[in-house]
Structures are given as structure tokens and as C-alpha cells.
Amino acid sequence: MTRTNEVGYTSVEICAGAGGQAIGLHQAGFRHLALVEIDSHAVETLKENIRNREEWSWEREHCDVLSADVKKFSPAEDLKKSGELLLGHGLDLLAGGVPCPPFSHAGKQLGKDDERDLFPRMLQLVKKLNPRAVMIENVRGLMDPKFSDYRDWIVAELQGGTYRGEDGEQARAVGLGYTVCKWGILEASDFGVPQLRPRAILVAIRNDVLKDVKYEWPTPTHEEPVSVAESLRQSMFDRYEPYFEGAYAERARAAYDRWLSKARTRDAELKGKGGGIAPTLVGGSKKHGGADLGPSRAKAAWKQLGVSGLGVANDAVTCRERETEGRDLFGDDGPMLTVEQAAIIQGFPREWKFKGGKTAQYRQVGNAFPPPVAKAVGESIIDVLKAARERDQQENP
């Protein structure tokens, strides 16, 4: 039988999307027993990359990629590949980037009154799976004062204590046996992601695991932000270079130079004030039309970086086939980003492939949790799990 030490640290992730969080946790050292996602295109993205990427060979054998509504996800019934491993060794981490619209300003901040709120379901799964650690990611808006009572309820459900009930009276929860070690905000640009993207992260550790071990919140990996100019220079050059000879030659060289100059100038203007990073990418939802780079303020910020935010460009092959160079590369506001470039802005590895049409792919990217941030949080959790294992082995050799 496979020993826990041989598989490292295991995780189950709900609302997995295109794999932003899964990539980061995998890089941190977790091995996924299950990735649960309702969007069919994102599910195909996960399957495609697990199938074709060598570093995901463990998941090919052991991970169930489930196309399912998390409200109907039943670990006991749905985990075919990983059920025995889960049963024999328990679960190290339950993670999830539960839907953010209930707490985002764009989503009207309906909170618990929003049918998309999956915090209650997350807590049910904590009770069912009894993981050694819990990680929940959401938008910064969740930390707004208007949601303080809701946050108190979630903390009380995990670790016990009082909270204000819906009737305004004090209520008490027994708790699930966890300590909420930290519920705070991490800024993606502090971890090498060339984007303004604050995320609210909750980390809880099971009490019998934590004991005397101290949890350490991730510290920034980058003193200076990585700029859009630096991040996109190579990919932008790759898009323009095929046109450096021929009918578009003069126009292409001028457009590339203009973009690079504008992006670098903006970065220089903002040195010490956050640098020339991108505004927050917004994936949107199926209820809205085609993809673009966000609301008017975001589009204005992109324009200052030499990029048109009015849409998403076709990939290089499609651009040539459909002759969309005028829109994609030579627009007055600069080039539009391709899905691949948006993925770079989110911190995805360049080789990660997305499935579905252009708009479906862009939504997967825009809604993702940046892998470098997930990696940092994952490493902070593994530090605790590792210390707890070593302690327990010393106490019970």
C-alpha cells in the first residue's frame, strides 16, 4: 500500500477553474486527489494539462477531475481513483476559490443572500473530509466591514465561538476543531504577478495537527513588482516579428516599438508607487457578452500601458487566417492581448493550455487565482504539516 510519506501531501480542491490554484499548490508540493469544477471548458483544460504534462503524472494515476456542481459533490461516491488513498491516509488540504461575485463590488455584494455563495458548502465538506488544513480564497471585498458578521460566523463554525445571528442576537457554534491561523489579504504583485490583484485568503489548521506549531503567513517574494513591459516583451515581440518583413513591415516595427516604449514609460512613472503592472483582470460570467479587459477604469489603465482593452486578440494563427491584424495588432490604442498573454499576466506557466473558444478561454484566465500566490500559501501550509509530522513521528516512533 502507498504510504503517506511517499505521496507527500494530498489535496482536494473545489471550484478549481482552469487550475490556477491547483498549479500553485502542486508547485508547493501538494498532490491532488480531486479537482471539482462545474464549467465544462475548464474541466477540459484541467484534463488536457494533466494528460500531457509530465510533472502531473501522479495526478494522471490518482486524481479524479470531476465535472460537477460542488453542491452535489459526494467524496464517498465520486472519488474513484483516489478514494482508497483518501480512506487510508486522510486528507492534508481542502482548498477552494469559492465564487467571488457574492462579495465583489461588481457582483453587488449580496453575500450570504447570493445563491452563488458556497461558503456553507465548503464548511460541510470540511466536516465530511476532516482535512488537516483548509484554504479558502476569495476577493478583497469579502474583508469589507459589511461582511464582518458573516466572517465571524465562518470563523465560529471552524473553531467555535460566538457570532451575531441573523436576528441580531449572539449565537454560539461548537466548531469543527480548527484554528483559523490567518484571514488576510495578499497582493499578487508581491509574488511576481504583474497585476494589481488583492485576494482574501483564509488558512485554518486542525487543532490536533497545529498544537505547538506556529503558522507563518507568506512574505512577499518580490521587493519590486514585475512590470507588464517585462512580462509581455517576449510574447509581444513574437506576435509582431512575423510582420517585420513584407507589406506590414514598417507598421509592425513601429507598433511594437510604440507599445514597448509606452509600457516602459508607464513603469518608470510609477517606480516606487506599484510599478507598471496591469489592472485586475476580470473574467466575467456567461451572462455577459464577449471578453474584454474590464470596466472603463481598467481599460484606461491598459491604454496607459500601450494595450487596447476593448477586446481579446486572436492567437497568431487565427489572426493570420482571419486577417484581423488591424484590430489585434495595429489599433490606435495599441495591440489587444491574446489569451496566452492574459495568462502570463495571471502568472500561469506559458505552456499551460486552455480549452474552449476564445471567450471561454479568457474567462477561465480572468477568473483564476494566480499560481504564484497559491504556491506561497501552499508552502506556508506545508511547513506546518511537515513540522507536525516530524513532531508526531518523534512522539510515536
C-alpha positions in Angstrom: 0.0 0.0 0.0 1.2 3.5 -0.8 2.5 5.3 2.4 1.5 8.9 3.1 5.2 9.9 3.2 5.6 8.5 -0.4 2.7 10.7 -1.8 3.8 13.8 0.1 0.8 15.9 0.9 -2.6 15.4 -0.6 -5.3 17.9 -1.5 -8.9 18.1 -2.7 -9.9 21.3 -4.5 -13.4 22.6 -5.2 -14.2 25.4 -7.7 -10.9 24.5 -9.4 -11.5 26.6 -12.6 -8.7 26.4 -15.1 -6.1 25.3 -12.5 -4.5 28.5 -11.2 -4.7 27.4 -7.6 -4.1 23.8 -8.5 -0.8 24.7 -10.3 0.4 26.8 -7.3 -0.5 24.1 -4.8 1.2 21.5 -7.0 4.3 23.6 -7.2 4.2 23.9 -3.4 4.3 20.1 -3.0 0.6 19.1 -2.8 -0.7 16.2 -4.9 -4.3 16.4 -5.9 -6.8 13.7 -5.2 -9.6 15.5 -6.8 -10.3 18.7 -8.7 -14.0 19.7 -8.8 -15.3 22.2 -11.3 -18.7 22.9 -12.9 -17.6 24.7 -16.1 -17.1 22.2 -18.9 -14.4 24.1 -20.7 -12.3 24.5 -17.5 -12.7 20.8 -16.8 -11.3 20.0 -20.3 -8.5 22.4 -19.6 -7.6 20.5 -16.4 -7.8 17.1 -18.1 -5.7 18.3 -21.1 -2.9 19.5 -18.9 -2.9 16.6 -16.5 -2.9 14.2 -19.5 0.0 15.9 -21.3 2.3 17.3 -18.7 4.9 15.0 -17.2 5.1 16.7 -13.9 1.4 15.8 -13.4 2.0 12.1 -13.9 1.0 11.4 -10.3 -2.4 13.1 -10.9 -2.9 11.1 -14.1 -3.0 8.0 -11.9 -4.6 9.2 -8.7 -6.6 12.4 -9.4 -10.3 12.5 -10.2 -11.2 15.5 -12.3 -14.9 15.9 -11.8 -17.3 17.9 -13.9 -19.8 18.6 -11.1 -21.8 21.1 -9.1 -19.9 21.2 -5.8 -23.2 21.2 -4.0 -23.7 17.7 -5.4 -20.1 16.5 -4.9 -20.0 13.4 -2.8 -16.5 12.4 -1.9 -17.6 8.9 -0.8 -19.3 8.2 -4.2 -17.4 10.4 -6.7 -13.7 9.6 -5.9 -12.9 6.6 -8.0 -9.1 6.9 -8.5 -8.4 8.4 -5.1 -11.0 7.0 -2.8 -8.7 4.3 -1.3 -5.9 6.7 -0.8 -8.2 9.2 1.0 -9.7 6.5 3.1 -6.3 5.1 4.1 -4.4 8.3 4.9 -6.9 11.1 5.3 -6.7 14.4 3.6 -4.0 17.1 4.1 -5.7 20.1 2.5 -9.2 21.0 1.4 -8.9 24.1 -0.8 -11.2 26.2 -2.9 -11.6 29.5 -4.6 -15.3 29.7 -3.8 -17.2 32.1 -6.2 -16.4 35.7 -5.6 -19.5 37.5 -7.0 -21.3 37.4 -3.7 -18.6 39.6 -2.2 -17.3 41.5 -5.2 -18.3 45.1 -5.9 -19.2 44.1 -9.4 -21.4 41.3 -8.1 -23.4 43.7 -5.9 -22.1 42.2 -2.7 -25.2 40.3 -1.7 -23.0 38.0 0.4 -24.9 35.1 2.1 -28.1 36.2 0.2 -26.4 35.4 -3.1 -27.3 31.9 -4.4 -23.7 31.6 -5.6 -22.3 31.7 -2.0 -20.6 28.4 -1.4 -19.0 29.0 2.0 -21.8 26.9 3.6 -20.9 24.0 1.3 -17.2 24.4 1.9 -17.9 24.1 5.7 -20.0 20.9 5.0 -17.1 19.4 3.1 -14.7 20.3 5.9 -16.9 18.3 8.3 -17.1 15.4 5.8 -13.5 15.2 4.8 -11.9 16.4 8.1 -8.7 17.7 6.3 -5.6 18.6 8.3 -5.7 22.1 6.7 -8.2 24.3 5.0 -7.5 27.1 2.5 -10.2 29.4 1.1 -9.6 32.1 -1.4 -11.9 35.0 -2.4 -12.0 38.6 -3.4 -10.8 41.5 -1.3 -14.4 42.7 -0.9 -15.1 39.8 1.5 -13.0 41.7 4.0 -15.2 44.8 3.8 -16.9 45.9 7.1 -20.3 45.0 5.9 -19.4 41.3 5.9 -17.8 41.2 9.4 -20.8 39.3 10.9 -20.5 36.7 8.1 -16.8 36.3 8.6 -17.4 35.9 12.3 -19.9 33.1 11.6 -17.4 31.3 9.3 -14.6 31.5 11.9 -17.0 30.3 14.6 -18.1 27.4 12.5 -14.5 26.4 12.1 -13.0 27.0 15.6 -16.0 27.5 17.8 -17.1 30.8 19.5 -19.8 33.4 19.3 -21.2 35.4 16.3 -24.1 37.6 15.6 -27.0 35.6 14.2 -29.4 36.8 11.5 -31.8 38.0 14.2 -29.0 40.2 15.6 -28.7 38.1 18.7 -25.5 36.5 19.9 -25.2 32.8 18.9 -22.6 30.2 19.6 -21.1 27.5 17.4 -19.3 24.4 18.7 -16.8 24.5 15.9 -15.2 21.8 13.7 -11.9 21.5 15.6 -9.8 24.0 13.7 -7.8 27.2 14.4 -8.2 30.0 11.9 -4.5 30.9 11.7 -5.0 33.8 9.4 -7.6 35.5 7.3 -5.9 38.3 5.4 -5.2 39.9 2.1 -2.3 39.0 -0.2 -1.4 41.2 -3.2 -0.4 39.2 -6.2 2.2 41.8 -7.4 4.2 41.0 -4.2 4.7 37.5 -5.6 5.9 38.3 -9.1 2.5 38.6 -10.7 2.4 41.7 -13.0 -1.1 42.7 -11.9 -3.0 44.5 -9.2 -4.9 41.6 -7.7 -5.5 41.5 -4.0 -7.0 38.3 -2.7 -8.5 37.4 0.6 -7.1 34.1 1.9 -8.3 32.1 4.9 -5.9 29.4 6.4 -7.2 27.1 9.1 -5.3 24.1 10.6 -6.9 21.2 12.5 -6.2 21.6 16.2 -4.6 18.1 16.7 -2.2 19.0 13.8 -1.4 22.5 14.9 -0.8 22.0 18.6 2.5 23.8 19.3 3.5 24.5 15.7 3.4 28.2 14.6 1.8 29.1 11.3 3.7 31.8 9.3 1.8 33.9 6.8 3.6 34.1 3.4 6.0 37.0 3.0 6.5 38.8 -0.4 8.9 37.1 -2.8 9.5 40.3 -4.8 10.6 43.7 -3.5 9.7 45.4 -6.7 6.7 44.5 -8.9 7.3 42.8 -12.2 6.1 45.1 -14.9 3.8 44.5 -17.9 6.6 45.6 -20.2 9.0 43.0 -18.8 6.3 40.2 -18.6 5.0 40.7 -22.1 8.0 41.9 -24.1 8.9 38.5 -25.5 5.4 37.3 -26.3 4.6 40.7 -27.9 7.8 40.5 -30.0 6.8 37.0 -31.1 3.4 38.3 -32.3 4.9 41.2 -34.3 8.1 39.6 -35.7 6.3 37.6 -38.5 5.2 41.0 -39.9 8.7 42.7 -39.8 9.1 41.8 -43.4 6.5 42.2 -46.2 3.5 44.5 -46.6 3.2 45.3 -42.8 6.9 45.7 -42.1 7.1 49.4 -41.3 3.8 49.4 -39.5 4.7 46.3 -37.4 8.1 47.6 -36.3 6.6 51.0 -35.4 3.7 49.4 -33.5 5.9 47.1 -31.5 8.3 49.9 -30.6 5.4 52.2 -29.6 3.9 49.5 -27.3 7.3 48.8 -25.6 8.1 52.5 -25.2 4.7 53.2 -23.7 4.8 50.3 -21.3 8.3 51.1 -20.1 7.5 54.8 -19.7 4.5 53.9 -17.6 6.6 51.6 -15.5 9.2 54.4 -15.0 6.5 56.9 -14.0 5.2 54.5 -11.3 8.5 53.4 -9.8 8.1 53.2 -6.1 4.3 53.5 -6.4 3.5 50.0 -7.5 5.2 49.9 -10.9 3.8 49.5 -14.4 1.6 46.5 -13.5 -1.7 45.6 -15.0 -5.1 46.4 -13.6 -7.1 43.5 -12.2 -8.2 41.1 -15.0 -11.9 40.3 -14.9 -13.2 37.0 -16.3 -16.9 37.9 -16.2 -19.6 35.3 -16.5 -21.6 33.5 -19.1 -24.4 36.1 -18.7 -22.3 38.7 -20.3 -21.1 39.1 -23.9 -17.7 38.8 -25.4 -14.4 39.1 -23.5 -12.7 42.4 -22.8 -10.2 43.7 -20.2 -12.7 45.0 -17.7 -14.6 48.2 -16.9 -13.8 51.7 -18.2 -11.2 52.4 -15.5 -9.3 49.2 -16.3 -9.4 49.9 -20.0 -7.9 53.4 -19.3 -5.1 51.8 -17.3 -4.4 49.4 -20.1 -4.3 52.2 -22.6 -1.5 53.9 -20.5 0.4 50.6 -20.8 0.0 50.7 -24.6 -2.7 48.0 -24.7 -6.2 48.2 -26.1 -8.7 46.8 -23.6 -11.7 46.7 -25.9 -11.4 43.0 -26.6 -9.2 40.0 -26.7 -7.0 39.3 -29.7 -7.0 36.1 -31.8 -4.0 33.8 -31.4 -1.3 34.3 -34.0 -2.5 31.5 -36.4 -6.2 32.7 -36.3 -5.1 36.3 -36.7 -3.4 35.4 -40.0 -6.2 33.2 -41.2 -8.9 35.8 -40.5 -6.7 38.8 -41.3 -7.5 40.5 -38.0 -4.2 42.3 -37.7 -5.8 45.7 -38.0 -7.8 45.1 -34.8 -5.4 42.8 -32.9 -2.1 44.4 -33.5 -2.4 47.8 -35.2 -5.3 49.6 -33.4 -4.9 53.2 -32.3 -4.8 52.3 -28.6 -2.2 49.6 -29.2 -2.4 45.8 -29.5 -5.1 43.7 -27.8 -3.9 40.9 -25.5 -4.2 37.3 -26.6 -5.5 34.7 -24.1 -1.9 33.5 -23.7 -0.8 37.0 -22.7 -3.6 37.4 -20.3 -2.5 34.1 -18.8 1.0 35.5 -18.4 -0.5 38.5 -16.5 -2.2 36.0 -14.2 1.1 34.1 -13.5 0.3 30.9 -15.4 3.2 28.9 -16.9 3.4 29.7 -20.6 3.0 26.1 -21.5 -0.4 25.7 -19.8 -3.1 25.1 -22.4 -6.7 26.3 -22.2 -9.7 24.6 -23.9 -12.8 26.1 -25.5 -13.3 29.1 -27.7 -11.5 32.4 -27.2 -14.1 33.9 -24.9 -14.4 30.7 -22.8 -10.6 30.6 -22.5 -10.3 34.2 -21.5 -13.0 33.8 -18.8 -11.0 30.8 -17.3 -7.9 33.0 -17.2 -9.6 36.1 -15.9 -11.4 34.2 -13.1 -8.2 32.4 -11.9 -6.2 32.5 -8.7 -2.6 33.4 -9.7 -0.5 30.3 -9.3 2.5 32.1 -7.6 0.2 33.3 -4.8 -1.3 29.9 -4.4 2.2 28.4 -4.3 3.2 30.8 -1.5 0.2 30.0 0.6 0.6 26.2 -0.1 4.2 26.3 1.1 3.2 28.1 4.3 0.7 25.3 5.0 3.1 22.5 4.1 5.6 24.0 6.6 3.1 23.4 9.3 2.1 19.9 8.1 5.7 18.9 7.8 6.6 20.1 11.3 3.5 18.3 12.7 4.5 15.1 11.0 8.0 15.3 12.4 6.7 16.0 15.8 4.3 13.1 15.8 6.9 10.7 14.5 9.2 11.7 17.4 6.4 11.2 19.9 5.3 7.9 18.3 8.4 6.4 16.7 
